[in-house]
């Protein structure tokens, strides 16, 4: 050890001001290359996972691409599983988990009466949740 320090490490430190093990330098460079490859993928995943975007039930059915599960069959499936209630409104526990978002808006009928319209949207987490439900 003493010979290595006095004949390799100290002279290199005097010449360059830094001593690096060749293997450590190579590993560091390999890690940098792996990070460069993985960083765009990680950024995409974070953007999708944290996305506040949501999809209609019909769009969700198309994204899942499950044969025989269009909008209506997906709604029927979610009702049978006890996830959606009458009016296609999700149960509160699924709302609390962040799977769905309910949008309410008012509109005027032809006679002038005001009505409330409720639309269920599926969040990114909800799409994955539904996918897992379809698999089980």
Secondary structure in CASP SS format (residue, H / E / C, confidence):
PFRMAT SS
TARGET T0000
AUTHOR 0000-0000-0000
METHOD secondary structure of the structure
MODEL  1
X C 1.00
X H 1.00
X H 1.00
X H 1.00
X H 1.00
X H 1.00
X H 1.00
X H 1.00
X H 1.00
X H 1.00
X H 1.00
X H 1.00
X H 1.00
X H 1.00
X H 1.00
X H 1.00
X C 1.00
X C 1.00
X C 1.00
X C 1.00
X C 1.00
X H 1.00
X H 1.00
X H 1.00
X H 1.00
X H 1.00
X H 1.00
X H 1.00
X H 1.00
X H 1.00
X H 1.00
X H 1.00
X H 1.00
X H 1.00
X H 1.00
X H 1.00
X H 1.00
X H 1.00
X H 1.00
X H 1.00
X H 1.00
X H 1.00
X H 1.00
X H 1.00
X H 1.00
X H 1.00
X H 1.00
X H 1.00
X H 1.00
X C 1.00
X C 1.00
X C 1.00
X C 1.00
X E 1.00
X E 1.00
X C 1.00
X H 1.00
X H 1.00
X H 1.00
X H 1.00
X H 1.00
X H 1.00
X H 1.00
X H 1.00
X C 1.00
X C 1.00
X C 1.00
X C 1.00
X C 1.00
X C 1.00
X H 1.00
X H 1.00
X H 1.00
X H 1.00
X H 1.00
X H 1.00
X H 1.00
X H 1.00
X H 1.00
X H 1.00
X C 1.00
X C 1.00
X C 1.00
X E 1.00
X C 1.00
X H 1.00
X H 1.00
X H 1.00
X C 1.00
X E 1.00
X C 1.00
X H 1.00
X H 1.00
X H 1.00
X H 1.00
X H 1.00
X C 1.00
X C 1.00
X C 1.00
X E 1.00
X E 1.00
X E 1.00
X E 1.00
X E 1.00
X E 1.00
X E 1.00
X E 1.00
X E 1.00
X C 1.00
X C 1.00
X C 1.00
X C 1.00
X C 1.00
X E 1.00
X E 1.00
X E 1.00
X E 1.00
X E 1.00
X E 1.00
X E 1.00
X E 1.00
X E 1.00
X E 1.00
X H 1.00
X H 1.00
X H 1.00
X H 1.00
X H 1.00
X H 1.00
X H 1.00
X H 1.00
X H 1.00
X H 1.00
X H 1.00
X H 1.00
X C 1.00
END
